[in-house]
Amino acid sequence: MSGVTFTRRQVLAAGPAILAARSDPRPNILLFFPDQWRHDWTSFTPRLGVRTPHLAALAERGVRFTNAIVPSPLCAPSRACLASGREYSSCGVASNRFDYPVEQPTMYRRLRDAGYHVMGCGKLDLHKKTLDWGLDGRRLLAEWGFSDGIDNAGKRDAIASGAVEPKDPYMALLHEQGLARAHVEDFRKRKDYSATFPTPLPNSAYCDNWVGENGLKLLERAPRAKPWFLAVNFTGPHEPMDITVSMERECRGHAFPQPFENTQFDAATHTAIRQNYSAMVENLDGWLGRYLDTLRSRGELDKTLIVVSSDHGEMLGDHNRWAKSVPWQPSIGVPLVIAGPGVKRGRSIDAPVTTLDLTATFLDYGRGSSLPQQNSLSMRPLLEGRAKRLRTHVRSGLGSWRCASDGRYKLVRGFAGAASAASDLLFDLRDDAVESRNIADRSPEIVRDLAARL
């Protein structure tokens, strides 16, 4: 039965028999991977009032990591690290101006070679330099290791490449439906984060909703006789702060703490920005709920390793900064919740972890061979309760700066935002969560220890 695709009617009619046809004991893998979701913007931070009930329910079924960072806080490098299993310095993608080297092996290819049906949709960001995805979104998918998928542009790239003539499937859809011009004009009005008015697009054409539907369609046509891997790469909650009219109705009226040391906007504007950001997060949580319901109806919920995280965070005005690319926690820190077969339930782990280790984790569960020059370590001992800590420290970097953290202290070196590029920045994340006090001068022994980890 390998390679056979069933219709939805056939699955509903013969569900148990079809499921019984698969004898492979390896789990399915669902990677729910939004873009630019900062670590604390969930219902796990009660003071914010962000509503992510499905993420909270998933955490009850598995493990929540409270101290997860990314190997690089920028779209293309972060996703290249995940694909290759390599640290930032050797992942082959130094910035968004580079494509992932086609000849460089990927985790997706290893899983496909191991017998998985590998699927991906949304903003894969593996050819960030080349703004051409193909109108079907399949350019280079097979070379990267995907069996099926729909790759689309991110928010800004879609406008830059497809305002006049589409270069990706999402803008092709908008052009076909006569919505492209309104969408392009809307984005041209969004000069900065303060543009919090709703998009003119209907809910059905809103990019994250379209990506979510694409993932469900991929899952529906996946062969039932083999394990599958599906990465759903939403474009939100990346800026601009575009939300639909219905999302705006839900988010207005909610109060939020103001950003740390920001002098750019007044309080009302900051609140509106944070309302929009939260609306995007809550919309994604709604999609997580739909995927969990779909897996439950397919009889696959307990047979699927489910991972929810992001490629990097979002400063949201803290330290007078926005977006990502800097070494502060809102930029490098992301949510991370994992549940599935064999994962010990209801645990919260404070030890430092890195999303780089998702690569080896997927290959471990999928019995795929290791990648060349792989720096990634399998998190399986942590997930199954056989270890309390995987690494003594975790690292992140971009351009000339690098940082290393043992979970409490974080050293940053080479960052142009310091007093000088040669200055060390050392923060005590336990006593100074907003990273406002550089204690490098009075803690030379900690600096030496973390510098050795860089």
N, C-alpha and C positions, 0 to 999 in steps of 0.2 A: 504493500500500500504506500510505500515511500513515494512522496512527490504528488500524491493525489490531493486535489482540492475539493472539499465538499461545499455544497450550497448551504445557506442558512436553514432552509426547509429540511434538507437531508440530516443536518446535525440535530435539529430539534426532534425529528422523527426517530432517529436511531442513536441519539446521544450516548447512552451507556455502552452500546455495542462498539461505537467508533472509539470511545475512550479505551475500551478494553483491548483494542487492536494495538495499542502502543505498549510495548513491553520495556522500553528504555526507562530506567529508574532515575535518570538525572532530572533535576528540576528545570522547569521553564524559568526564564529570567526576564523580569520587567524593570527597565531603568526609566524612571520618571524624572526628567532632567530639564527643568525650567532654566531660563537665562537671567542671571543677575538677581538671585534671591538671597538676601542677607540672612545671616545665621539666626538672628533673634526675632525675625518678623513672622512669628507663628503664635498659636495659642499657648505654647509652652512659656511665653513671656506674658503673664496675666495682665500686667500694667498697661500693655499696649491695646488689649481688646481685639486683637486680630483673630478672626474666626476660621480655624482650620480643624474642624471636628474629624474629618476623615484621616488626616495625618495623625491626629491624636489617637484615633482608634487603631491605626496601623501600628503605632508605637506600643500600644498595649499588647499587640500580638508579637512584638519583636523587641528590637533594641534601638534606643535613641542615643546618638552620640552628641554630647553637648559641647565638644571642643574639636570640631572638624574644620580643617582648612583645605584650600586648593593648592596645587603645586605652582600655579601661576594665576593671578587675578585678571586675566584677559581672555576673551572668548576663544580665539584660535589656539593660543598656546595651551590653555587649560584642557581643551578637547583633544589636542595632539598628545598631551601627556596621558590622558585616559586611553586613547587609541593605541599608543606605543608601549605604555607601561614604564616610560622613562621620565626622570626628573626634567624640569624645565630646561636645564643647560644642555641636555642631549636629545630633546624631543624632536628637533629638526624644524621647529616653528618658533622663531624668536619674537614675533609680533603678529598683528593682524595683516601685515604686508607680505605674508608668506603663505604658500599652499603646503599642505601636508605632502611630503615626498611620496610619490606613488609607489616607488620601489621599496619603501619602508614597510615592513609587516605591521599588521594591526591585530588587536585583540578580536575584532569582528571576523577577520579571516581565519584566525586560529579556531574560533568557535564553529565557523562554517565547516572547516576541514575536519572538525571533531564530530560532525553530524548534526549540528544545530541548523534550524531554519532561522536565519538572522535577518531581522527587519529593523528599519529605522525610518522615522519621519520627523518633520520639523527642521529646525536650524542645526544641521550637523556641523557646519563651519569648518570643514576640512579643506576647502579651497577658497579661503577668505580673499586671497589676492585676485583670483579669477572670478569675476562677477558674472558667471554663466552656469546655471544649474540644469539647463535643458527644460523645455516646457513641460516635460513629464517628470522632472525632478530626479532623473536617473543617471545623470552624468557622473561617471566614476564610481557608482555604487558597487558594481561588481568587483572592480579593482580593489576597493577598500575591504571587501569581504561580505557585502550584504547580499542576501538571496532575493530580497524584495524591499521596496521602500519608496519614499517621496521626499527628496531633499529640497528645502526651500530657503530663500534668503531671509536674513534677519530684518528687523524693522527698517533701519536706515538703508541697508544695502538694497532692499527691494525698491525703494524710491530712487536711489542713485543709479540703479541699473535698468529699471523697468518703467520709468515715468512715461516714456513715449512708446517703447516697444518692449514687451515683457521678456525677461531673461530667466524667470523662474516660474513654477506652477502657480504660486499664490497670486502674483501680479497678472498672470495669464487669466486666472479666474476673475479678477476684478475687471480687467479689460473686457472679457467676454460678457460680464454682467452689467457693463456700463457704469462701473463704480470707480474705475481707476482715477479719473480726473479729480473727482471729489476727494479721494484718499490722498492724492499727491498734493492738492491744494491745502488740505487739512494739515499735513505734515510740514508744509512750508510756513505755516503760521506758528508752529511749535518751535520757537527759537531757543527756549530753555525749559527747565522743569516747571516753571510757573504756569505753563499752558495746560490747565487742568480741565478744560471744557471737553465734552464728550465727542467721540468720533461720529461722523455722519454715516458710518457703515452699520448695516443691520447686524444683529447677533450672529446670523448664519455666515456672514462674510468676515467677521472679526477673526483675525489670524489665529489666535490661540484656540478658538472654537473649531476652526477649520483643521488645525493640526490635530486636535483631539479626535475629531471624527475620522481623520485619515488613519490614525493609529488603530482605532477600532475596526476599520475596514481591512487593514493589513492583518489583524488578528483573526478576523472572520475567514479570510481566504488562506490562512496558513495551513499546511498539511497537519492532520491530527496524529499521524503515525510517528512523528519525531518531535523531540523537544525544540522549543523556540526561544529566541532572544528578541526582545523588542525594546528599542530606545525611543522614547517620545520626548522630543526636544522642543519645548514650547518657546515662543519668542518673548513672552512676558516672564516676570514683571520688569523686563528691560525698559528703559526710557525710549521714547517719550511717554508721558503719562496719559496715553490715550485709553479711554475706557468707553464702553457703550452706554447708551442712555439708561438701560435697565441696571447696569452696574453702578452708575452714578446715583440712581435712586436709593440703592442699598447702602452706599458708603457715606453720604453726606450726614452731618450731625454728630459724627464720632470724633471725640477729642483724642489728641495724641501729644506725648511729650515733645517739646521743641528740640531741634538738633543741638548738639554740643558746640558751643562757640561759633555760631553762624551769624554773620552780619549782612547777609545778602538780601533776605526777604523779610517781610513782617510776619507776625505770628499767624495771621489768617491764611497767608499764602503757604507757609510751611505746613499748616494743618491740612489744607486742600491737597497739597502734593502727597502727603502721607496717606490721606484718604484714598487717593487714586492708586497709589502703590499697593495699599492693602486690598483694594477692590480687585486688582489683578491677581494677587496672591490667593484671595478667597475664591476667585473664579477657577484658578488652577486646582484648589482643593476640591471644588465641586467635580472637576474632571477626574481627580483621583478617586472620588467616590464612584463615579460611573465605571471606571476600570475595575475597581474592586467588585462591584456588582456584576460586571460582565464575567470576570473570572469565577465568581461564585456560581453564576448560572451555567457556566461551562463545566463545572465540577473541577476547576483547576486552581482554586484559591489556595488550598493547602499544598499544592504541588508546584507553586511558583515562588521563587526568590524575588521579593519586591524591594527595590531600592529607590528612595526619594532623596534627591540632593539638587545641586546646581553647579554651574561652571565657575561661578564666583559670586561675590556679594555686591552691595550697593551702599555707598557712603551716605546717601540721603541728607546731605548738608552738614554732617558732622565734620568738625575742623574746617568749615568753609569749603568742603569738597563734595563732589558728586560723582556718581558712577563708580568706577573701580580703578585698577592699575596701581594702587598705592598699598603700602604694607600694613595699614591699620586693620583691625579685626573686622569692621563692617565690610571691608573690601575683600579680604582673603577668607573670611569665615562664612560657612554655608550650613544650612540644615542637613542632617543626615539621619535617616530612619531606615532600618532594614528589618524585614520580617520574611519568614518562609520556613520550609521544612528543615528541622534540626536547629533552628535559631531559638535560643532560650527566651522566653517571653517576659515582657514587662520590666525590662532592665534599662537603666540609664547609665551610660559610661562616660566619665569625665576625663579619662586619659586622652591625650592628644592623638588625633588620627588625621590622615590625609586622604582625599578622594583619589589620589594616585593609586592607592591600594585596592580600589574597586577592580582594577584590571586583573590583578592576580587572583582576586576573589572569584570573579566570573570564570576565569580559566580553571580554577580549582574545582568549583562546583560542576563546570561543564567538561572537565577532564581534557581540556585543551593543552597543547604543549606551550611551554614558556616562550616568551619573545626574546630576541637578541638584545643584549644590554639592558635587560629588564631590571628596574629598580623597585618595582611594585612588589609588595608582600601580601599574601592572602590574609584576610581578616577572619577567616573561618574559625580559628581558635577563640577569638574574641566573641564571635557570634554564637558559638556553641557552648560558651562558658568554660572553656578549657584554659583560658588565659585572661588576665586582668589588664594587660598592657601589651601592645604589639611593638611599639617603638619607644625609645627613650626621648626622642625629639622628632619634630616634623619641620619641613622646610617649604618655603615659597620664594618666588623671585620673578622679576621682570626687568628686561633691559640690564642696567648695571647694578641694581640693588638685589640683595638677598636677605632673607630673614630666617631665623631658626628659633623654635620654641620648645621648651620642655613641658608645656602645659600651664606653667605659672609664669615663668619669665620669657620674654621675647626679645631677641637681639636683632636689630636692623642695621645693615651696613651698606654704604654706597648709595643711599637714597638722596636724591637732589633736594628733597623737601626738608632735609635736616639743616642745621646751622651751616654746615658745609658738607660736600659730598663725602669727605673723609671722616665726618663725625659718626660715632657710634650712637645708636639709640637703643636704650634698654628700658623695657617697661615691665612692671610687676602687674600682671593681668588680674591677680586676685585682689590687690589693694587699690588698683587704679584701672578700672575696667574701661575708662574712656581714653586711656593712654595719653595723659596730659603731662606726666612728669617723667623726664628722662633721668634715670638713676645710674647711668653708665659710669660717671666719674666716681661715685661712691661704692660701686660694686665691681671692682676689677676682676675678682675671682670668677664671678658669674659671667662676665664678658668673655674671659679667657675660655671658659668651658663651652659656652655656646658658639664662640668664634671657631672653635675646633670642629664644630658640627656643620659649619657653613661649607 
